[in-house]
Amino acid sequence: MLSMLAMNLAAKLAKRQKVRSPNALNTKEPTLNVEYKMKIPIVELSDCIKCGVCVEICPEVFRLNGAGFIDVIELSSYPEIEVNEAIKYCPVDCIYWEE
């Protein structure tokens, strides 16, 4: 019953809006030629004072390596809000986004 009602409604809307039937549409998936560039956080090590604020705020992205420098952990995507907080509270402004 519901499917018949839906078909009738779709038919009436198609007549009013001159919309083709879904069955008449090309079912081939469209391909988009859009290149997405992920934003990556960068720590400018020459300016970094190794205070560890970024590690405290966002440990899933920043870590202190064995040499005592800050590393950015390689991830498939980065939590923008948390990284922005690390950028905001970095006392020497050595963290920024690279696209």
C-alpha positions as CSV (number, residue, x, y, z in Angstrom):
1,M,0.0,0.0,0.0
2,L,2.7,2.4,1.0
3,S,4.8,1.8,-2.1
4,M,1.8,2.4,-4.4
5,L,1.1,5.7,-2.6
6,A,4.8,6.7,-3.0
7,M,4.8,5.8,-6.7
8,N,1.6,7.9,-7.3
9,L,3.1,10.8,-5.4
10,A,6.3,10.6,-7.3
11,A,4.4,10.5,-10.6
12,K,2.4,13.6,-9.7
13,L,5.5,15.5,-8.6
14,A,7.3,14.4,-11.8
15,K,4.5,15.9,-13.9
16,R,4.5,19.1,-12.0
17,Q,8.2,19.6,-11.8
18,K,9.0,17.9,-15.2
19,V,11.4,15.5,-13.4
20,R,12.4,12.3,-15.1
21,S,11.5,9.1,-13.4
22,P,14.3,7.7,-11.3
23,N,14.3,4.6,-13.5
24,A,15.1,6.8,-16.5
25,L,18.1,8.3,-14.8
26,N,21.6,7.1,-15.7
27,T,22.6,4.7,-12.9
28,K,26.3,5.0,-13.6
29,E,28.1,6.5,-10.6
30,P,29.4,10.0,-11.4
31,T,33.1,10.5,-10.9
32,L,34.3,13.7,-9.4
33,N,37.7,15.1,-10.4
34,V,38.1,16.9,-7.1
35,E,41.4,16.7,-5.4
36,Y,41.1,17.0,-1.6
37,K,44.1,18.4,0.2
38,M,44.2,17.5,3.9
39,K,45.3,20.1,6.3
40,I,48.4,18.9,8.2
41,P,49.7,20.5,11.5
42,I,53.3,21.6,11.3
43,V,55.6,22.4,14.2
44,E,58.4,24.8,13.2
45,L,61.2,23.1,15.3
46,S,63.6,26.1,15.0
47,D,61.1,28.2,16.9
48,C,59.8,25.5,19.3
49,I,60.9,25.9,22.9
50,K,59.7,22.3,23.7
51,C,57.3,23.5,26.4
52,G,54.9,20.5,25.7
53,V,51.7,22.6,25.7
54,C,50.7,21.0,22.4
55,V,51.3,17.5,23.7
56,E,49.2,18.3,26.8
57,I,46.3,19.7,24.7
58,C,46.4,17.3,21.8
59,P,48.3,14.1,22.6
60,E,46.7,12.2,19.8
61,V,48.5,14.5,17.3
62,F,51.7,15.8,19.1
63,R,54.3,13.8,21.0
64,L,57.7,14.4,22.5
65,N,60.2,12.2,20.7
66,G,63.3,10.5,22.2
67,A,65.5,13.5,21.1
68,G,63.3,15.9,23.0
69,F,61.6,17.5,20.0
70,I,57.9,17.6,19.2
71,D,56.7,15.2,16.5
72,V,53.4,15.4,14.6
73,I,52.0,11.9,14.6
74,E,51.0,10.7,11.1
75,L,47.3,10.3,10.9
76,S,44.7,9.9,8.1
77,S,43.0,13.1,9.3
78,Y,43.6,15.5,12.1
79,P,41.1,16.8,14.8
80,E,40.8,20.4,13.7
81,I,39.4,21.8,17.0
82,E,42.1,20.2,19.2
83,V,44.9,21.2,16.8
84,N,43.5,24.8,16.7
85,E,43.6,24.8,20.5
86,A,47.3,23.7,20.5
87,I,48.0,26.5,17.9
88,K,46.2,29.0,20.1
89,Y,48.1,28.2,23.3
90,C,51.5,27.7,21.8
91,P,53.6,30.4,23.6
92,V,55.9,31.0,20.6
93,D,53.4,30.4,17.7
94,C,55.4,27.7,16.1
95,I,52.5,25.5,15.1
96,Y,50.5,26.1,12.0
97,W,48.4,24.3,9.3
98,E,49.8,23.3,6.0
99,E,47.5,22.4,3.1
